[in-house]
């Protein structure tokens, strides 16, 4: 798996265009160090090239998105921090992201 992130507080960033190879422990450590402030992001690129992006939505929730370029939109769900950790663990175990949470499609148009 590869990951990318932006930590707003520490001004640390790994761009989505150049994700880094990582193991589960590294991914969880980076995610857990992200601040509670809005604006931080974290993402995973799985073996099939699917991008799963976590964006801090508010103090309690993260917006989880899976872009769907051919359909001009994104599949979205909201999770708390604990649910995000569980989702990350399942993704690293090879699970299909669509079986892990109820995603709703939102069109870009």
Secondary structure, DSSP 8 states (H G I E B T S, - for coil): -EEEEEETTTTEEE-GGG-EE--HHHHHHHHHHS-SSTT-EEEEE-TT--EEEEEE-SSS-EEEEEEEGGGTEEEEEEE-HHHHHHHHHHHHTT--GGGTS--EEEE--
